[in-house]
Amino acid sequence: MTDVVIYCTPYCPYCTRAKMLLDGKGIEYTELRVDKDRALRDEMEQRSGRTSVPQIFIGDFHVGGCDDLFALEQAGELDSHLTASSGPA
């Protein structure tokens, strides 16, 4: 399983929605709260090129925000990203 990282804040409804989708699929993820850590916010902005939350990464693949995550799911492409191997088995 590829590592999933979500940069978020606790009061963002889009963050909550994205985490609910991942939780519903049984996907473990690392939640990085950027509301109390300027260095994490800077890291998120540098990695994604965006300032809004959530910013979601599956391995090195930048999914984008909540709408992007749901679009991948609707297109039937999310599971393949989640199970993609980062190297030889």
Backbone as CSV, one residue per row, in Angstrom:
resi,resn,N_x,N_y,N_z,CA_x,CA_y,CA_z,C_x,C_y,C_z
1,MET,0.851,-1.186,0.000,0.000,0.000,0.000,0.890,1.240,0.000
2,THR,0.550,2.184,-0.822,1.303,3.422,-0.939,0.931,4.361,0.206
3,ASP,1.916,5.092,0.727,1.662,6.032,1.816,0.770,7.173,1.354
4,VAL,-0.196,7.522,2.200,-1.105,8.626,1.925,-0.879,9.689,2.989
5,VAL,-0.713,10.932,2.539,-0.511,12.073,3.434,-1.567,13.109,3.110
6,ILE,-2.196,13.639,4.159,-3.171,14.705,3.971,-2.795,15.874,4.877
7,TYR,-2.492,16.987,4.249,-2.236,18.234,4.979,-3.605,18.855,5.237
8,CYS,-3.884,19.193,6.489,-5.235,19.635,6.804,-5.270,20.540,8.031
9,THR,-6.490,21.005,8.313,-6.796,21.715,9.546,-8.044,21.057,10.137
10,PRO,-8.223,21.150,11.456,-9.358,20.456,12.071,-10.714,21.096,11.787
11,TYR,-10.740,22.329,11.372,-12.004,23.051,11.188,-12.406,23.184,9.720
12,CYS,-11.717,22.484,8.832,-11.990,22.563,7.403,-12.961,21.452,6.997
13,PRO,-14.155,21.814,6.487,-15.114,20.776,6.099,-14.629,19.924,4.924
14,TYR,-13.815,20.488,4.051,-13.276,19.713,2.933,-12.262,18.682,3.425
15,CYS,-11.496,19.043,4.433,-10.554,18.096,5.038,-11.328,16.932,5.654
16,THR,-12.382,17.264,6.377,-13.213,16.242,7.015,-13.806,15.310,5.971
17,ARG,-14.303,15.867,4.893,-14.916,15.078,3.824,-13.891,14.145,3.168
18,ALA,-12.699,14.669,2.903,-11.646,13.844,2.293,-11.251,12.699,3.221
19,LYS,-11.108,12.997,4.507,-10.740,11.955,5.469,-11.854,10.922,5.597
20,MET,-13.113,11.352,5.502,-14.234,10.414,5.560,-14.195,9.429,4.384
21,LEU,-13.843,9.923,3.199,-13.730,9.039,2.039,-12.632,8.005,2.268
22,LEU,-11.475,8.471,2.712,-10.366,7.554,2.971,-10.710,6.567,4.080
23,ASP,-11.328,7.064,5.155,-11.734,6.193,6.261,-12.723,5.134,5.775
24,GLY,-13.673,5.551,4.939,-14.681,4.638,4.420,-14.085,3.534,3.559
25,LYS,-12.950,3.810,2.957,-12.269,2.804,2.133,-11.265,1.994,2.961
26,GLY,-11.156,2.328,4.255,-10.212,1.624,5.120,-8.766,1.974,4.841
27,ILE,-8.538,3.169,4.301,-7.192,3.601,3.950,-6.550,4.333,5.128
28,GLU,-5.384,3.878,5.524,-4.630,4.572,6.566,-3.904,5.744,5.921
29,TYR,-3.809,6.840,6.663,-3.144,8.026,6.147,-2.474,8.762,7.293
30,THR,-1.508,9.574,6.927,-0.849,10.443,7.890,-1.478,11.815,7.766
31,GLU,-1.985,12.313,8.873,-2.630,13.620,8.906,-1.630,14.644,9.447
32,LEU,-1.321,15.644,8.634,-0.384,16.686,9.040,-1.160,17.992,9.207
33,ARG,-1.327,18.411,10.442,-2.071,19.635,10.721,-1.192,20.852,10.477
34,VAL,-1.626,21.677,9.551,-0.842,22.859,9.188,-1.304,24.115,9.920
35,ASP,-2.344,24.018,10.731,-2.863,25.194,11.429,-1.979,25.632,12.584
36,LYS,-1.172,24.736,13.112,-0.336,25.075,14.269,1.155,24.934,13.987
37,ASP,1.494,24.681,12.732,2.892,24.441,12.408,3.236,25.113,11.081
38,ARG,3.876,26.262,11.169,4.209,27.043,9.970,5.136,26.261,9.036
39,ALA,6.048,25.482,9.612,6.972,24.703,8.773,6.216,23.672,7.938
40,LEU,5.202,23.032,8.527,4.396,22.071,7.769,3.588,22.773,6.682
41,ARG,3.073,23.957,6.983,2.328,24.715,5.970,3.260,25.078,4.814
42,ASP,4.474,25.521,5.147,5.455,25.852,4.104,5.787,24.618,3.266
43,GLU,5.956,23.470,3.925,6.231,22.215,3.224,5.086,21.867,2.276
44,MET,3.842,22.010,2.769,2.669,21.729,1.948,2.640,22.632,0.719
45,GLU,2.880,23.914,0.931,2.839,24.869,-0.172,3.929,24.577,-1.193
46,GLN,5.095,24.189,-0.719,6.195,23.884,-1.633,5.902,22.613,-2.422
47,ARG,5.401,21.588,-1.751,5.110,20.316,-2.432,3.961,20.437,-3.429
48,SER,2.928,21.186,-3.054,1.702,21.216,-3.858,1.595,22.430,-4.773
49,GLY,2.270,23.514,-4.405,2.103,24.753,-5.142,0.788,25.446,-4.807
50,ARG,0.128,24.976,-3.761,-1.166,25.525,-3.346,-1.129,25.927,-1.877
51,THR,-2.032,26.838,-1.512,-2.088,27.301,-0.125,-3.322,26.793,0.613
52,SER,-4.250,26.180,-0.096,-5.499,25.732,0.521,-5.368,24.300,1.043
53,VAL,-6.223,23.970,2.003,-6.293,22.613,2.540,-7.634,22.012,2.172
54,PRO,-7.694,20.702,2.055,-6.594,19.764,2.215,-5.732,19.692,0.955
55,GLN,-4.522,19.234,1.148,-3.657,18.839,0.038,-3.300,17.389,0.307
56,ILE,-3.589,16.550,-0.661,-3.494,15.110,-0.471,-2.446,14.541,-1.420
57,PHE,-1.601,13.683,-0.863,-0.570,13.002,-1.628,-0.707,11.503,-1.428
58,ILE,-0.565,10.767,-2.507,-0.469,9.315,-2.462,0.927,8.993,-2.973
59,GLY,1.809,8.660,-2.041,3.214,8.539,-2.403,3.691,9.896,-2.884
60,ASP,4.312,9.934,-4.041,4.770,11.199,-4.614,3.719,11.855,-5.506
61,PHE,2.601,11.169,-5.719,1.536,11.685,-6.581,0.688,12.705,-5.821
62,HIS,0.623,13.925,-6.346,-0.198,14.969,-5.733,-1.615,14.851,-6.262
63,VAL,-2.522,14.401,-5.412,-3.926,14.268,-5.785,-4.532,15.647,-5.958
64,GLY,-4.235,16.534,-5.010,-4.841,17.856,-4.973,-5.698,17.965,-3.732
65,GLY,-6.860,18.582,-3.873,-7.748,18.784,-2.739,-8.865,17.755,-2.682
66,CYS,-9.865,18.068,-1.894,-10.998,17.176,-1.676,-11.731,16.862,-2.979
67,ASP,-12.047,17.885,-3.761,-12.765,17.653,-5.020,-11.960,16.768,-5.958
68,ASP,-10.646,16.937,-5.965,-9.780,16.112,-6.808,-9.804,14.652,-6.347
69,LEU,-9.817,14.450,-5.029,-9.874,13.097,-4.480,-11.176,12.418,-4.886
70,PHE,-12.287,13.133,-4.745,-13.582,12.568,-5.114,-13.683,12.338,-6.623
71,ALA,-13.054,13.187,-7.420,-13.058,13.002,-8.875,-12.304,11.726,-9.252
72,LEU,-11.180,11.472,-8.575,-10.441,10.229,-8.816,-11.297,9.021,-8.454
73,GLU,-11.988,9.112,-7.336,-12.854,8.019,-6.901,-13.978,7.797,-7.911
74,GLN,-14.613,8.863,-8.347,-15.721,8.756,-9.289,-15.255,8.181,-10.639
75,ALA,-14.035,8.512,-11.035,-13.486,8.015,-12.294,-12.986,6.569,-12.179
76,GLY,-13.012,6.031,-10.957,-12.543,4.660,-10.753,-11.037,4.534,-10.732
77,GLU,-10.333,5.642,-10.508,-8.871,5.641,-10.550,-8.203,5.701,-9.179
78,LEU,-8.966,5.987,-8.132,-8.360,6.157,-6.814,-7.720,4.867,-6.315
79,ASP,-8.429,3.757,-6.429,-7.888,2.499,-5.915,-6.572,2.120,-6.571
80,SER,-6.438,2.370,-7.871,-5.184,2.018,-8.541,-4.028,2.868,-8.031
81,HIS,-4.297,4.130,-7.698,-3.245,4.970,-7.115,-2.889,4.481,-5.715
82,LEU,-3.890,4.062,-4.966,-3.661,3.625,-3.597,-2.876,2.316,-3.527
83,THR,-3.045,1.472,-4.528,-2.368,0.172,-4.499,-1.103,0.138,-5.342
84,ALA,-0.808,1.259,-6.011,0.390,1.306,-6.850,1.630,1.091,-5.979
85,SER,2.529,0.319,-6.475,3.772,0.047,-5.760,4.772,1.141,-6.078
86,SER,5.527,1.532,-5.086,6.555,2.545,-5.305,7.858,1.917,-5.808
87,GLY,7.885,0.605,-5.919,9.091,-0.066,-6.395,8.803,-1.534,-6.621
88,PRO,9.816,-2.306,-6.976,9.606,-3.735,-7.203,9.157,-4.461,-5.949
89,ALA,8.309,-5.435,-6.114,7.798,-6.199,-4.966,8.818,-7.188,-4.456
